[in-house]
């Protein structure tokens, strides 16, 4: 197992050139993950998947997922994602 160096909430593996970020909260998603992929967009189908993901996170942030309309939107986004993965 490679040795790891902790850099705040990021971790870098000493034997390879990648970083990974542990997401522990909704705040981590909205403050770190979504802005990162907004600044460095994904390519191909992953971009469309990420856009759906952002919409779902937005529903959760506004607590709209707790309403009937929000739940329907969430189910619609999930269905759209499943259709694309066929």
C-alpha positions in Angstrom: 0.0 0.0 0.0 1.5 3.4 -1.0 2.3 6.0 1.6 0.1 9.0 1.6 0.5 12.6 2.5 -2.5 14.4 3.9 -2.9 18.0 2.5 -5.8 19.5 4.4 -8.7 17.5 3.0 -6.8 16.3 -0.1 -4.6 13.3 -0.1 -1.7 12.7 -2.5 -0.2 9.3 -3.1 3.6 9.5 -3.1 4.0 6.8 -5.8 1.7 8.3 -8.4 0.6 11.6 -9.7 -3.1 11.8 -8.6 -5.1 13.4 -5.8 -8.3 12.2 -4.3 -10.8 14.2 -2.2 -12.9 12.6 0.5 -16.4 14.1 0.5 -17.9 14.1 4.0 -20.7 16.6 3.6 -23.0 18.5 1.3 -20.8 21.5 2.0 -17.8 19.6 0.4 -19.8 18.9 -2.7 -20.9 22.5 -3.1 -17.6 24.1 -2.1 -15.0 21.9 -3.6 -16.3 19.2 -6.0 -18.8 21.1 -8.1 -16.6 24.2 -8.5 -13.7 22.0 -9.5 -15.6 20.4 -12.3 -17.1 23.7 -13.3 -13.6 25.1 -13.8 -12.3 21.9 -15.4 -15.2 20.6 -17.4 -15.7 16.9 -18.0 -15.8 15.7 -21.6 -18.3 13.6 -23.5 -21.3 12.0 -21.7 -19.7 12.6 -18.3 -20.5 16.3 -18.7 -24.2 15.6 -19.1 -24.1 13.3 -16.1 -22.4 16.0 -14.1 -25.1 18.6 -15.0 -27.8 16.2 -13.7 -25.7 15.7 -10.6 -25.5 19.5 -10.0 -29.2 19.8 -10.4 -29.8 17.1 -7.8 -27.3 18.7 -5.4 -29.1 22.0 -5.9 -32.4 20.3 -5.0 -30.9 18.9 -1.8 -29.3 22.3 -0.9 -32.6 24.1 -1.2 -34.4 21.2 0.6 -36.7 21.0 -2.4 -36.1 17.2 -2.5 -38.3 17.0 0.6 -41.4 18.2 -1.4 -43.5 16.2 -3.8 -42.4 18.4 -6.7 -38.7 18.1 -5.7 -39.1 14.3 -5.3 -40.6 14.1 -8.8 -37.7 16.1 -10.3 -35.2 13.9 -8.5 -36.9 10.8 -10.0 -37.0 12.4 -13.4 -33.2 13.1 -13.2 -32.5 9.6 -12.2 -34.6 8.2 -15.1 -32.8 10.5 -17.5 -29.4 9.2 -16.2 -30.5 5.6 -16.5 -31.8 6.1 -20.0 -28.4 7.5 -21.1 -26.5 4.6 -19.6 -28.4 2.0 -21.7 
